[in-house]
């Protein structure tokens, strides 16, 4: 994948994360604050815990730091997969955000 292709996919992922947070805030009682600065989105939950998603351009990865740990995702042409082969970005984000919010939250591509 070229650097330009990576950036297109990675920027679309960050934009979708922001849109999902906006939708969650409109449709549920969850209060998920999202702030974007450059290639990083920070989600802050009511209990003040955070999930940080940022681009790692030299590695063509997206990194997610949550209370559950740190995770690295690479785009395989169809989806963002954990570099250790243990998960997919959107399902992992939904699981970790739900844990930190204390209620089920839906994130999807």
ABEGO torsion letter per residue (X at the ends): XBAAAAAAAAAAAAAAAAAAAAAAAAABABBBBBBBBEABBBBBBAAGBBBBBBBBAAAGBBBBBBAAEBBBBBBAGABBBBAAGABBAAAAAAAAAAAAAGBBBBBBX
